[in-house]
Amino acid sequence: MAKTSLSSLLTRVGLDWFILALLGMIGLAKLWPEPGIQKGLFSLSSLATYGVSLIFFFYGLKLNFSQLREGLRNYRLHLVIHLTTFVVFPAVVLVARSLLLTPDTELLWLGIFYVAALPSTVSSAVVMVSIAGGNIPAAIFNASISSLIGVFITPLWMSYLVVATTGQYDLAGVIWKLTLQVILPVILGLLLNQRLGWLAARYKTALRYFDQFTILLIVYTAFCESFALHSFEKISVDDLLWLAALMLGLFFLIFGMITLLSRFLNFNREDRITALFCGSKKSLVQGSVMANVLFPGSMAGVVLLPIMIFHALQLIVASIIAQSMARQLEKTNGTQA
């Protein structure tokens, strides 16, 4: 009984086994990095790459053209979400970076800017919108489009800082690799939606676990290389604490800005909720995928730290806010009844 109550409490505040597993992968990479740094056709890093393509193939399999066409109508909501995701987020971080950057935190700031340049998350954004009583079709549309746009926009944004940090960046090569790993599998899945879309619906839970397992594998291999090359030697506990505080502050700042903008544009309650949860969240899936392509192995683990922290905090905070909104809706409906 106590175990069930604890599990229910953790779920209620947005904590689940996956966040704990992410921490476990970091610990495992520290203790046993050898399997993660091996290269070859059937190495863990290669298996993670194959897994990424399968993730996005099944992601495309869940979509259909009619949903995408229907979603195009609410253009004001789409503009708010994507401008926030790909313009406001990076602009805010660039300002903060110019004020707070030190030589010892340059690599962490690269990771923080990477968070800002990433697309919105898909599954958790839609779940939060559903819990809070928002516009679910619009959430599905925007989260889906954000992932596709991010394949091109995120590398463009990152070229600005990666060149300054490492002196090297092959933008055309990066976009080509991401097109092969992400865009082509999505297109293939989308084209097969009418014939095989039922598979994605029937095995939805199994596919979610597959997605999470692949992300854990990517995180493990990235941290193995970083630990093996001693990339974390300059990062202290104090650095991690201020990083967590900064990620939490960034989330609330963007959340507040979207709230004000949604009120200014007179969005109804459903669209306001969708704008809040789709515009303030960032994708760990895309972050893990792109990190393998964008950054050298020695940097990948360190650069992934901010998005992992942001992912955990956004789940916890967004879950609490979504459930609070759901309770408010229940009270309003009860009063009207």
N, C-alpha and C positions, 0 to 999 in steps of 0.2 A: 504493500500500500504506500509506504514511504517512498519507495523507488518510483512508483507511478506518479506520485505528487511532485517529486523532484523533476522528473522528465517533463511533466506538464508545465511546471514553473519555468524551466529553461526554454521550452518552446514558446511560451508566452512572451518572454523578453527577447526572443529572436536568436537564442543560442541553440545550436543543435550539434550532432555528432561531427558534422563536416568541419565546423570551425575548430573543434578540438583535434580533428584529424589533420588539419593544416598545421597546427602547432606540433603534432606528432611527427609530421614529415620533416619539419625543420630540425627537430631533435634527432631523428633517424639519420638525416643527412650529415649532421655534426658528428655522430658516433660512427657511422658506416658509409662514407662517401664513395667508396670504390665502385659499387655497381652503377652509380649514377654518372660517373665520368667515362665509362667505357663507350666506345664508338663501334658502329657496325650495323649491318642490316637488321639484326634482331636485338639490338641494345635497347635499354630502357628509353633512351632519348628518341630513338627511331620509332619505337612503339607508341610513344607519346605523340609524335608527329602524325602517325597513321590514325590514332585515336581522335586527334583534332579534326581531321578531314571527315571522319565518320560522324562526329558531333554535328558539324555543319551540314552534312548530307541529311541527317535526320531532322535537323532544324528546318531545312528547306522543305522536307517532306510534310511538315506540319502546316506549312503555309499554302494558301491557294489564291489564285488571281482575283477571285471575287471579293475576298476580304481586303486585298490591297486596293482595289478600285473603290470599294466602299469607304475605306479610310481616308482617301484623298480629299473628301469634302470639307472636313473641319480644318481648313488651312491655318487659321489663326492659332489654334492649339498646337499644331505641328511646328509652326515658326517659333513659338515660345520655347517648346521643348528642345528643339535642335539648336537654336541660337544659344540657349543656356548651356546645353551639353558641350557644344563645340566652339563657342566664342566667349561667353561670360566666364565659364570655369577656367580656361587657360589664361584669360586676361587678369583675373583676380590673383591667380598663382604667380604670374609674372611680376605683378606689382609687389606681392609679398616677398618674392624671391629677391627682388632688387633691394629690399629693405633689410632682410634677415640673413642673406647668404654669407657664409664664412668659408674659408678654404677647406676646413675639415668636413663641412656638410654639403659640398658641391655635388657629390654622387647621390646623396639623399634627396637633394632638391631636384635632381634629374628625375628621380622616381616620383616625387610629388607632382612635378609637371606632367609626368606620364599619366598619373591618375586623372589630372584635369583634361588631358587630351583624349582620353578613352571614350568610347561610346557608352550609352546607357545599358544597364543590365536588362535581360529579357524576362526570365522566369520570375525572379523575386519582385520586379517592378509590377508585373501583371498581378501577382498574388497580393501585393499590398493594395493595389487599386481595387481588387475584388473585395478584400476584407473591409476597406473603408467605404465601399459603396460608390466607386467612381465609374467612369466611362470605360468599360473593359475592352470593347472593340477598338477604341482609339488607343488604348494602352498597348494592345497587341500590335497594332499597326506601327506606332511610333517606336516601340522597342525593337521591332523587326527591322525597320528602315534604318534606325540608328546603328545597328550592328553592321549593316552593309555600307553605310556612309563612312563609318569609322575605319574601314579597311583602307580608305584613301586619305581621309582627313587626318587621322592620328599620325601616320608616317610623315605627312607634310608638316604638322606642328612639331614633331620630334626632331626633324632635320635641323631646326633652329638651335636646339640645345645640344644634341648629340655631337654635331660638328664642333661646337665650342668646347665640349668636354673631352672628346676622343680625337678630334681632328679628321675623322673618317665617317662617311655616310653615303651609301649607295641607294639613293631614293628609288630609282627605277627598279633596281634589283629587289629591294624590300617589297615594293608594291607587286612585283611579279610573283614573288614567293607567296605573299598573302593571297593573291588572286588564285593561285593554284591550290593553296591549302583551305581557303575559306569560300571565295566567290564561286568557283566552279562547282564544288560540292553542293552549295546552296542552290545554284541554278539547276543542277541535276535533280536534286530532291524536289524542287518546285515543279519541274517538268513531269515528274513521276507522281505528283500529289494525287491526281484523280485515280490512278491505278493502285497505288500503294500507301496512300495517306492513312488508311485504316490501321496499318501496322504501327504507325507513330502514335495513334490514339489508343490502341489496345495495349501497347507495351510502354505507356507513358512513364510509369514508375521505374521500370527497368532502365529506360533510356536516361532518366534523371540520375540514377546511380552510376550509369556508365559515364555521363558527363562529369560527375563529381570525382570518380576514380581517375579519369584522364587528367583532370586539373591537379589532383594530388600527385600524380606521376610527374607532371610538368614541374610542379613546385619542388618536388624531391630532387629531380635531376638538376634544376637550376641552382638550388642551394648546395648540392654536392660539389659542383664546380666552384662556386664562390667560396665554400669552406676549404676546399682543397688548395685554392690559390690565396687563402688568407685575406679575402676581401673585406671581412668584417672587423679586422683588427682595430680600425680607427673609430668604430661605432660603439659608444658607451650606453649604459642603461639610461643616463640622462637624455641622450639623443633619442632613444626610443620613446621616452616619456613625452618629450616636447613634440615628437612626431605624432604620437597618438592625440595629444591635445590639439595640434594643428589640424589633423584630419577631422576631428570632431567639430572644431570651429568652422572649417571649410564647409562641412555638410550643413550646419545650421545657417551659415551666411547665405549659401545658395538657396536653401529652403525658404528663408525669410524673403529673399529677393523675388523668388517665384510667387510667393504669397501676395506680396504687394503688387506685382505686375498683373497677376490674375484678377485681383480686385479692380485694378485700374481699367482692365479690358472687359470688366463685367462678365467674366466667365460664370456659368452656372456651377452648382456644387460639384456635379460629376466631372466636368472638364477641369475645374480647379484641382480636384484630387488627382486626376490623371497627370496634369502638368507638374504637380508637386513630386509625385513618386517617380515619374519617368525622367524628369529634368534634373533631379538631385542625386540620382544613383549612377554608379559606375560599374562596368562589367569586369569581374575577375576572370571570366572565361576568355574574353578578348585580350585582357591584360596578360594572361598566361601565354596565350597563343602568340601574340605579337612580340613579347619579350624575347622569345627564342629566335626571332628573326631580326629584331631591331638592335639587340645588344650582344656584345661578346659574352662568352660564358662566365668570365670573371666578374662581370657587372650584373648579370641577370638576377641573381639572388638578392643583391642589395636593392636593385631597382624595383623588384617585386614587393619588398617590405611595405612601402606606403599603400599599395593597392590592397594588400592582404589586410592591413590594419583598417583601411577605409571600408573594405567589404564587411568585416566583422562589426564595425561600429554602425554602418548604415543598416545592417540587418536588425541590430538590437534597437536602435532609435526609431527606424521606420516602422518596425513591428509594434512598438509601444504607441506611436502616433496613429497608425492605422487602426489599431484596436480601440483607441480612444475615440476616433472618428466614428467607428462602427457603433459604439455605445451611445454617442450623441444622436446618431441617426435613429437608433432604436427608441430612445426617449422621445424624439420628435414625432416619430410615427405613432408611438403609444399615446402621446398627448393629442394628436390629431384624431386618433381613433376614438 
